[in-house]
Amino acid sequence: MSGDLVIQLAQNALMIVLLVAAPMLGLGLIVGLMVSVFQATTSIQEQTLAFIPKIVAVFVAILIFGPWMLRIMVGYVTNIFVNLPLYIG
């Protein structure tokens, strides 16, 4: 197993992680921004108001994008296991 192959596998793994995490992070970011604007306009500084909508948004993103994320991860792991003899040899 050459160094180039290891770097390529690590790069692909990082791209898969970014791709899978993007929907949850993006939705959490959008909801957090909306809650911050709401808190700034109403002068409500309740701490739980900032966290609970973001948690709910992330769970909704997992429910919506979960099958897609699972398909991406299973495809990547299957690709690694199928090509494992080529990587070792």
C-alpha positions as CSV (number, residue, x, y, z in Angstrom):
1,M,0.0,0.0,0.0
2,S,1.7,3.2,-1.2
3,G,1.6,6.6,0.4
4,D,-0.4,8.0,-2.5
5,L,-3.1,5.4,-2.0
6,V,-3.4,6.2,1.7
7,I,-3.6,9.9,1.0
8,Q,-6.3,9.3,-1.6
9,L,-8.3,7.1,0.8
10,A,-8.1,9.7,3.6
11,Q,-9.1,12.5,1.1
12,N,-12.1,10.5,0.0
13,A,-13.1,9.7,3.6
14,L,-12.9,13.4,4.5
15,M,-15.1,14.3,1.5
16,I,-17.7,11.7,2.5
17,V,-17.7,13.1,6.1
18,L,-18.2,16.7,4.8
19,L,-20.9,15.5,2.3
20,V,-22.8,13.6,5.0
21,A,-22.5,16.2,7.7
22,A,-23.4,19.2,5.4
23,P,-27.3,18.9,5.6
24,M,-27.4,18.8,9.4
25,L,-24.8,21.6,9.8
26,G,-26.5,23.7,7.2
27,L,-30.0,23.4,8.7
28,G,-28.6,24.0,12.2
29,L,-26.8,27.1,10.9
30,I,-30.0,28.5,9.3
31,V,-32.2,27.8,12.3
32,G,-29.5,29.3,14.6
33,L,-29.4,32.4,12.5
34,M,-33.2,32.8,12.6
35,V,-33.3,32.3,16.3
36,S,-30.5,34.9,16.8
37,V,-32.4,37.4,14.7
38,F,-35.6,36.7,16.7
39,Q,-33.7,37.1,20.0
40,A,-32.1,40.3,18.9
41,T,-35.4,41.9,17.7
42,T,-37.4,40.9,20.8
43,S,-34.6,41.3,23.4
44,I,-35.3,37.8,24.7
45,Q,-32.0,36.3,26.0
46,E,-33.2,32.9,27.1
47,Q,-30.4,30.3,26.7
48,T,-32.7,27.4,26.0
49,L,-34.3,29.3,23.2
50,A,-31.1,29.1,21.3
51,F,-30.5,25.4,21.6
52,I,-33.8,23.6,21.4
53,P,-34.8,24.7,17.9
54,K,-31.3,23.8,16.6
55,I,-31.6,20.3,18.2
56,V,-35.0,19.8,16.6
57,A,-33.7,21.0,13.2
58,V,-30.8,18.6,13.3
59,F,-33.2,15.7,14.2
60,V,-35.5,16.7,11.3
61,A,-32.4,16.8,9.0
62,I,-31.5,13.3,10.1
63,L,-35.0,12.1,9.5
64,I,-35.1,13.7,6.0
65,F,-31.6,13.0,4.8
66,G,-30.9,9.8,6.8
67,P,-31.5,7.3,4.0
68,W,-29.4,9.4,1.6
69,M,-26.6,9.6,4.2
70,L,-26.7,5.9,4.9
71,R,-26.6,5.1,1.2
72,I,-23.5,7.3,0.7
73,M,-21.7,5.8,3.7
74,V,-22.6,2.2,2.8
75,G,-21.5,2.8,-0.8
76,Y,-18.1,4.2,0.4
77,V,-17.5,1.3,2.8
78,T,-18.6,-1.3,0.2
79,N,-16.2,0.3,-2.3
80,I,-13.3,0.0,0.2
81,F,-14.1,-3.7,1.0
82,V,-14.6,-4.6,-2.7
83,N,-11.3,-3.0,-3.7
84,L,-9.4,-4.2,-0.6
85,P,-7.4,-6.9,-2.5
86,L,-6.3,-4.2,-4.9
87,Y,-5.2,-1.9,-2.1
88,I,-3.2,-4.6,-0.3
89,G,-1.6,-6.3,-3.3
